[in-house]
Amino acid sequence: MNHTFDVDHVVLDIEGTTSATGFVVDELYPYSRKRFGRLLTERAEEPAVRRAVAQIRELLAEPGADAARIERALGAWLDEDRKVTPLKTLQGIVWAEGFANGELVSHFYPDVVPRLRAWHAAGIRLHVYSSGSVAAQRAWFGHSPEGDLRTLADRFYDTENAGPKLVATSYETIAADLGAAPDRVLFLSDRPGELDAARAAGWRTAGVRRPGEPYYESGVGDHPEVASFAELEIGAGAAAAGPVSDEEVRQAGARLAAEAARFASFGWMRGTSGNLSIVLARDPLRLAVTASGRDKGELTADDVVLVDGAGAAVAGTATGAGKPSAEAGLHARVARLTGAGAVVHVHTVAAVAMARRRPGGIVFRDLEMLKGLGLPAEGAAARLPVITNSQDMTVLGDRLETARDPRMPAVIVAGHGLYVWGADLLQARHHAEVVQWLLELEMEAGRG
C-alpha cells in the first residue's frame, strides 16, 4: 500500500530498512570478530579505541580489564546482538578499514537507492540514525554496490551522538540538531519500538516490513506500513530558493568584513589566516565567504566570494573579488551538516596548543560560560572534538562529521585552528568567543 508524506526530512534506519540484517550478521559481524584482538593491541592509543575501551571497562565494572578480557566481552555481545555503544564504535573502526581496502562492500535493497536519489534530487534532506557508529554508517554509504552514496545523506546519528533508539529524547535531540519541526521529519524503520519512540517525539513514522527480516513477524504496530521504498511518496512543503542577487552578496560582504576586523583585532586572524562565511540560500546551498589571501583586518564589502555547496565560486556573479579559500568547501559541509547560518574559522594559539595537549578532545564541566553554548553549567560534561588536519576538504569534512558532538557548535583542527558555527553570524561570533574563553581557561589551568 502506498503512503504519502509531506515532510522536509527523512531519517533512515539501516538494518532491516535500507539493507538486509542478514548481511550485517553473516558478513560484517564475523569480519569484526576476527579483527578485534589486533585492533585492541595495535591501535590501543588511538583516541576512539581508548575511549571505547574505557566505556567497556565501565560497563563490565572491571577497571583493570586487559585486551583479552575486553575481546571476550565483545565476542559475547556479538553473540547476543547487543546494541552496545563501544562495541558499535570498534566495529565501525574495523569495518571502515575493510570498506576502504576493498574487502567489504555494503548492501542495499534494490528499491532503496533509486528512491533516495529521487528524494534527494527533489530537495528532501536525508539523514541516517542507526545503532551502528557514525564511522560505520559513513563507510556503509561510501562503499555500496552503486558507488559512493554519502552525498545523498546530510547527517549521520548513532547512539553516542543522539542517544538510544528506543527513547523519545533521542529523536528530540536529532530534530533540534536539524533545526526541524518534529512533524516535518519522517522516520523509516523496521522496529516498532523505535517507531513508537519517534512518534512520541512528534515525528511522522512509517514501518518498513520486509519478508525474511527479524522483525517481520512482529509487524510495525499501528504505524503506516510499507514493504518497499517504492510505496513511499515524499514531498517537501518548502519551495526552492531563488538566485542570490549581487546586492545580497555585497551586503553579506560588508557584514563579514566588520566581523573579520573584530576577530583580527583579537589576534585571531593574523596575516591573511582564517575565513568567515554566511549562508545566503539553502536550495541550492550558497554561501558568501571571505576572499582568500586578504588581510582580514582590512576587508571591504567586495572582498567576498559566492560559493556553492562544494565550496566552488559560483560563475556569473558580478559581485565579489578574489577567489575562495580551499576551506570554503568545509564551510559548506558544516552548513549542510549542522544547518548553521554562519561559520567562523580562526587561528588562535589556545586552540592549537590545547589540541596538542589533548588530541582526544577537550572536556569542560561545571562552568557558567557553558551556558553561552546552550549547555548546562553544572553536571554534564561538554567535549570539544579535535580532528587531525588534511588538505583534502572531503577527508577533513568526513573527520569533522564523525567526531562532532551535536551539542558542541565547534571543532578544533589539530595544528591549524578553530571552526565554530551558529544560526547566524552574531551567534557564531558569540560561540567563538565562548569557546576561546574556555580554551584560554584550560591553558591557564595547565600552567598551574
Protein Blocks (a to p, Z undefined) as FASTA:
>chain_A
ZZddddfbdcddfehplpcfklmmmmmmmmmmmmmmmmmmmmmmgmklmmmmmmmmmmno
paklcfklmmmmmmmmmmnopacfklmmmmmmmmmmmmmnopaccdddfklmmmmmmmmm
nopacddddfbdfklmmmmmmmcfnbpfklmpmbdcdfklnopfkbfklmmmmmmmnopa
fklcccddfbfklmmmmmmnopacdddddehiaklmnonojadcdfbfklpccddfbdcd
ddddfklmmmmmmmmmmmmmmmmmnopaghjecjddddfbfbdcddddddehiafklccf
klccdddfkopacehiaghgdjddfklmmmmmmmmmnopabdcddddfklmmmmmmmmno
pcdehifklmmnopafehjacddddddddfblklmmmmmmmmpcfklgcdcdehiaccdd
dfblklmmmmmmmmmmmmmmmmmmmmZZ
